[in-house]
Amino acid sequence: MSKVLVTGGNGFLGANAARELYRRGYEVKLMMRASADTMAVADIPCELYYGDISREEDVFNAVKGCDYVVHTASVTGQWGISFKAYEEINVKGTIHIVNACLKYNVKRLIHISTANTIGHGNKIKPATELNSFRLSHLGSGYISSKYIAQQYVLEQVVNKGLQAVIINPTFMIGQGDAKPSSGKIIMHGINKRVVFYPPGGKNFVHINDVCTGIANAIEMGKNGDCYLLAGENLSYAAFFKLLNKVSGQKPVMFRIPQFVLKMIGIMGTLLGLLSKTSVKLNYSAAYMLCIYNYYSGKKSERELMVKYTPVEKAISNALTWFKENNYC
């Protein structure tokens, strides 16, 4: 039985990926902080290892004895976080993982990046893995740190013979979002009389499809390749209409004008700089809400055999889970 380490094991993606890997017969080891809530993985027979991804010694101890590593641990918040915090986990943590994989001759590292390290497309021409990174001008700590980490992994594939595959998921929706993270978009649109939505759009993917892609990448992925895991491209208006259909609710819908959202973002950024405090919305986040962040998952369909689930099903699964666990 092959043993796989999943970092960020109690997170939305980490827990769901661990469940899929266990179902496929892997021996699963989960790395998480000592303070982590293990509710999301209580049903998975696995080994728990408590450690800090930013500490080299903890990472080496976690990786030792594992055949594969799925590196999901990441700071994912889009605002109110210093770049140092992103760098500590997203960059330094990845460097520790890579070094540990090289030391212990791990058969394959599955590095979880983000679709935003690949330049976005539009509805007519969704982006593919060939698109170049194009969001450095935003100054987003999350996006920039994930790009740096991804490039480091790819460099080590070339320079040191690292066995690694990059997974670039889009916006994940589905069950088990305990914190919640991406599920906040559903919480924003449910049980409201009025729903305000941004003018842009993005690609949405079922969490189960991402987990399938990860597990298949261990067996089928090409070393040094990137794979977009991308489901459906939807405007925010279309997404919330789909949410209303699934929930049976009929709130009044208002589109926030692009210039208004960007002005609020600019003011948020200035407020954060002047007060040195966290803000709920800065310019980079506002900008991302205004663009059509569209991608294609054709390569992962061909090479990783991922069959994408309709977003309506992902919303339904997420909403049912939230209701069953008293989130809404």
C-alpha positions as CSV (number, residue, x, y, z in Angstrom):
1,M,0.0,0.0,0.0
2,S,1.5,3.4,-1.0
3,K,1.6,6.1,1.6
4,V,0.6,9.7,0.7
5,L,1.0,12.8,2.8
6,V,-1.6,15.6,2.4
7,T,-0.5,18.9,3.8
8,G,-3.3,21.2,4.9
9,G,-5.1,18.0,5.6
10,N,-8.0,19.6,7.5
11,G,-8.8,22.2,4.9
12,F,-11.6,22.2,2.3
13,L,-9.4,20.7,-0.5
14,G,-7.1,18.7,1.8
15,A,-9.9,16.8,3.6
16,N,-11.8,16.0,0.4
17,A,-8.6,14.9,-1.4
18,A,-7.6,12.7,1.6
19,R,-11.0,11.0,1.5
20,E,-10.7,10.3,-2.3
21,L,-7.1,8.9,-1.8
22,Y,-8.2,6.7,1.0
23,R,-11.1,5.4,-1.1
24,R,-8.5,4.5,-3.8
25,G,-6.5,2.4,-1.4
26,Y,-3.7,4.8,-0.3
27,E,-2.5,4.9,3.2
28,V,-3.1,8.5,4.2
29,K,-1.1,10.8,6.4
30,L,-2.4,14.3,7.1
31,M,-0.3,17.3,8.1
32,M,-1.9,20.2,10.0
33,R,-1.3,22.7,12.7
34,A,-1.7,21.5,16.3
35,S,-4.6,23.9,16.8
36,A,-6.5,22.6,13.7
37,D,-10.1,21.5,13.9
38,T,-10.2,17.8,12.7
39,M,-14.0,17.7,12.3
40,A,-13.6,17.6,8.5
41,V,-11.5,14.4,8.6
42,A,-13.1,12.6,11.5
43,D,-14.5,9.9,9.1
44,I,-11.2,9.2,7.4
45,P,-8.9,6.4,8.8
46,C,-5.6,8.1,8.6
47,E,-2.5,9.2,10.5
48,L,-2.5,12.7,11.8
49,Y,0.8,14.6,12.0
50,Y,0.8,18.0,13.8
51,G,3.3,20.5,12.5
52,D,3.9,23.9,11.0
53,I,4.6,24.0,7.2
54,S,6.9,27.0,7.7
55,R,9.2,24.9,9.9
56,E,11.7,22.8,7.9
57,E,12.1,20.2,10.7
58,D,8.3,19.6,10.9
59,V,8.0,19.2,7.1
60,F,10.9,16.8,6.9
61,N,9.4,14.6,9.7
62,A,6.0,14.7,7.9
63,V,7.4,13.7,4.5
64,K,9.7,10.9,5.8
65,G,8.3,7.5,4.9
66,C,5.8,8.7,2.3
67,D,5.7,7.6,-1.3
68,Y,3.7,10.7,-2.5
69,V,3.0,14.2,-1.3
70,V,-0.1,16.3,-2.1
71,H,0.7,19.8,-1.1
72,T,-2.5,21.7,-0.5
73,A,-1.5,23.8,2.5
74,S,-1.7,27.5,1.7
75,V,-2.8,30.9,2.9
76,T,-5.7,31.6,0.6
77,G,-7.3,34.8,1.9
78,Q,-7.4,37.6,-0.7
79,W,-7.2,40.6,1.6
80,G,-6.2,41.8,5.1
81,I,-3.1,39.7,5.1
82,S,0.6,40.9,4.9
83,F,2.8,39.6,2.1
84,K,5.1,38.2,4.8
85,A,2.4,35.9,6.0
86,Y,1.8,34.6,2.4
87,E,5.5,34.2,1.9
88,E,6.0,32.3,5.1
89,I,3.5,29.6,4.2
90,N,3.0,29.7,0.4
91,V,6.6,30.1,-0.6
92,K,8.8,29.0,2.3
93,G,6.5,26.1,3.0
94,T,6.7,24.9,-0.6
95,I,10.5,25.2,-0.5
96,H,10.6,22.9,2.6
97,I,8.2,20.4,0.9
98,V,10.4,20.3,-2.3
99,N,13.6,19.8,-0.3
100,A,12.0,17.0,1.8
101,C,10.7,15.3,-1.4
102,L,14.2,15.4,-2.9
103,K,15.8,14.1,0.3
104,Y,13.5,11.2,0.7
105,N,13.1,10.4,-3.0
106,V,9.4,10.9,-3.0
107,K,7.9,9.3,-6.2
108,R,5.8,12.3,-7.0
109,L,4.8,15.7,-5.6
110,I,1.4,17.0,-6.5
111,H,1.7,20.7,-5.9
112,I,-1.6,22.6,-5.6
113,S,-1.3,26.0,-7.2
114,T,-4.1,28.2,-8.5
115,A,-5.6,29.0,-11.9
116,N,-4.6,32.6,-11.3
117,T,-0.9,31.8,-12.0
118,I,-2.1,31.3,-15.5
119,G,-3.4,34.3,-17.4
120,H,-7.2,34.4,-17.6
121,G,-9.1,34.3,-20.8
122,N,-12.7,35.3,-21.7
123,K,-15.9,33.5,-22.7
124,I,-15.0,33.3,-26.4
125,K,-11.4,32.1,-25.7
126,P,-11.0,30.7,-22.2
127,A,-7.4,30.4,-21.0
128,T,-5.4,27.3,-21.3
129,E,-2.1,26.1,-19.6
130,L,-0.2,28.0,-22.4
131,N,-1.4,31.4,-21.2
132,S,1.3,33.5,-19.4
133,F,0.9,34.9,-15.9
134,R,-0.6,38.4,-16.2
135,L,-1.6,39.6,-12.7
136,S,1.7,40.7,-11.2
137,H,0.6,44.4,-11.5
138,L,-2.2,43.8,-8.9
139,G,0.2,43.4,-6.0
140,S,-1.9,40.5,-4.7
141,G,0.0,38.7,-2.0
142,Y,-1.9,35.5,-2.6
143,I,-1.5,35.4,-6.3
144,S,2.1,36.5,-6.4
145,S,3.2,34.1,-3.7
146,K,1.4,31.2,-5.4
147,Y,3.2,32.1,-8.7
148,I,6.6,32.3,-7.0
149,A,6.0,28.9,-5.4
150,Q,4.8,27.3,-8.6
151,Q,7.9,28.6,-10.5
152,Y,10.2,27.2,-7.8
153,V,8.6,23.7,-8.1
154,L,9.0,23.8,-11.9
155,E,12.7,25.0,-11.6
156,Q,13.5,22.1,-9.3
157,V,12.0,19.7,-11.8
158,V,14.5,20.9,-14.4
159,N,17.5,21.6,-12.1
160,K,17.3,18.7,-9.6
161,G,15.1,16.1,-11.2
162,L,12.2,16.6,-8.9
163,Q,9.2,14.5,-9.7
164,A,6.3,16.9,-9.6
165,V,3.0,17.8,-11.2
166,I,1.3,21.2,-10.9
167,I,-2.5,21.3,-10.3
168,N,-4.2,24.7,-11.0
169,P,-7.8,24.5,-9.8
170,T,-10.3,27.3,-10.4
171,F,-12.9,28.3,-7.8
172,M,-13.9,25.1,-5.9
173,I,-17.5,24.5,-4.7
174,G,-18.9,21.5,-2.9
175,Q,-19.4,19.7,0.4
176,G,-17.1,19.8,3.4
177,D,-16.2,23.5,3.4
178,A,-16.0,23.6,7.1
179,K,-14.3,27.0,7.6
180,P,-15.9,28.0,5.1
181,S,-13.6,29.3,2.4
182,S,-14.9,29.5,-1.2
183,G,-18.3,28.5,0.2
184,K,-18.6,32.1,1.4
185,I,-20.0,32.9,-2.0
186,I,-23.0,30.6,-1.2
187,M,-23.4,32.1,2.2
188,H,-23.4,35.6,0.6
189,G,-26.3,34.6,-1.6
190,I,-28.5,32.5,0.6
191,N,-31.4,33.6,2.9
192,K,-31.2,37.2,1.8
193,R,-33.9,39.5,0.6
194,V,-31.4,41.5,-1.5
195,V,-28.2,40.1,-3.1
196,F,-25.6,42.4,-4.5
197,Y,-23.3,40.8,-7.0
198,P,-20.1,41.9,-8.8
199,P,-20.0,42.6,-12.6
200,G,-17.4,39.9,-13.6
201,G,-17.3,36.2,-13.7
202,K,-15.1,33.2,-13.0
203,N,-14.7,29.5,-13.6
204,F,-16.3,27.2,-11.0
205,V,-15.4,23.5,-10.4
206,H,-16.8,20.8,-8.2
207,I,-14.5,19.9,-5.3
208,N,-14.9,16.2,-6.2
209,D,-13.5,16.8,-9.7
210,V,-10.5,18.5,-8.3
211,C,-9.9,15.5,-6.0
212,T,-10.3,13.2,-9.0
213,G,-7.7,15.2,-10.9
214,I,-5.3,15.1,-8.0
215,A,-5.6,11.4,-7.5
216,N,-5.3,10.8,-11.3
217,A,-2.3,13.1,-11.5
218,I,-0.4,10.7,-9.2
219,E,-0.9,8.0,-11.7
220,M,-1.2,9.8,-15.1
221,G,0.2,13.3,-14.8
222,K,3.3,14.2,-16.9
223,N,6.3,15.3,-14.8
224,G,6.8,19.1,-14.9
225,D,3.4,19.7,-16.5
226,C,0.6,22.1,-15.2
227,Y,-3.1,21.0,-15.3
228,L,-6.0,23.4,-15.1
229,L,-8.9,21.8,-13.3
230,A,-11.7,24.0,-14.6
231,G,-15.4,23.3,-14.8
232,E,-17.9,25.9,-16.0
233,N,-17.3,29.6,-16.8
234,L,-20.2,31.7,-15.4
235,S,-20.8,35.4,-14.7
236,Y,-21.6,36.2,-11.1
237,A,-25.1,37.0,-12.2
238,A,-25.5,33.5,-13.7
239,F,-24.0,31.9,-10.7
240,F,-26.4,33.6,-8.2
241,K,-29.3,32.8,-10.5
242,L,-28.3,29.1,-10.4
243,L,-28.0,29.4,-6.6
244,N,-31.5,30.8,-6.5
245,K,-32.8,27.9,-8.6
246,V,-31.2,25.3,-6.4
247,S,-32.3,27.0,-3.1
248,G,-35.8,27.9,-4.3
249,Q,-35.3,31.5,-3.2
250,K,-36.1,34.7,-5.0
251,P,-34.1,37.6,-3.7
252,V,-33.9,40.9,-5.4
253,M,-30.7,41.0,-7.4
254,F,-28.5,44.1,-7.8
255,R,-25.4,44.3,-10.0
256,I,-22.6,46.5,-8.4
257,P,-21.2,48.8,-11.1
258,Q,-17.6,48.2,-11.9
259,F,-16.4,51.7,-11.2
260,V,-18.2,51.7,-7.8
261,L,-16.6,48.4,-6.8
262,K,-13.1,49.5,-7.9
263,M,-13.5,52.8,-6.0
264,I,-14.4,50.9,-2.8
265,G,-11.4,48.8,-3.4
266,I,-9.1,51.8,-3.8
267,M,-10.5,53.3,-0.6
268,G,-10.0,50.0,1.2
269,T,-6.4,49.8,0.1
270,L,-5.7,53.4,1.2
271,L,-7.4,52.8,4.5
272,G,-5.3,49.7,5.1
273,L,-2.1,51.5,4.3
274,L,-2.9,54.5,6.5
275,S,-4.3,52.6,9.5
276,K,-2.1,49.5,9.1
277,T,-5.1,47.3,9.7
278,S,-6.9,44.6,7.8
279,V,-9.6,45.7,5.3
280,K,-12.4,43.5,3.9
281,L,-12.0,44.7,0.4
282,N,-8.9,46.1,-1.3
283,Y,-8.2,47.1,-4.9
284,S,-6.7,43.8,-6.1
285,A,-9.8,41.9,-4.8
286,A,-12.1,44.4,-6.4
287,Y,-10.3,44.1,-9.7
288,M,-10.6,40.3,-9.6
289,L,-14.4,40.6,-9.1
290,C,-14.7,42.8,-12.2
291,I,-12.9,40.6,-14.7
292,Y,-14.1,37.5,-16.5
293,N,-11.7,35.0,-15.1
294,Y,-12.4,32.2,-17.5
295,Y,-10.4,28.9,-18.1
296,S,-10.5,25.7,-20.0
297,G,-10.1,22.2,-18.5
298,K,-9.7,20.4,-21.8
299,K,-6.1,19.3,-21.1
300,S,-7.1,17.7,-17.7
301,E,-10.0,16.0,-19.5
302,R,-7.7,14.5,-22.1
303,E,-4.7,13.6,-19.9
304,L,-6.1,13.1,-16.4
305,M,-9.5,11.7,-17.5
306,V,-11.5,14.2,-15.4
307,K,-15.2,14.4,-16.3
308,Y,-16.5,17.7,-15.1
309,T,-19.7,17.9,-13.0
310,P,-22.3,20.6,-13.7
311,V,-21.9,23.6,-11.3
312,E,-25.5,23.2,-10.4
313,K,-24.7,19.9,-8.8
314,A,-21.7,21.4,-7.0
315,I,-24.0,24.2,-5.6
316,S,-26.5,21.6,-4.5
317,N,-23.9,19.5,-2.7
318,A,-22.5,22.5,-0.9
319,L,-25.9,23.9,0.1
320,T,-27.1,20.6,1.4
321,W,-23.9,20.2,3.5
322,F,-24.1,23.7,4.9
323,K,-27.7,23.1,5.9
324,E,-27.0,19.7,7.4
325,N,-24.2,21.3,9.5
326,N,-26.2,24.3,10.6
327,Y,-24.3,26.9,8.6
328,C,-27.5,28.3,7.1
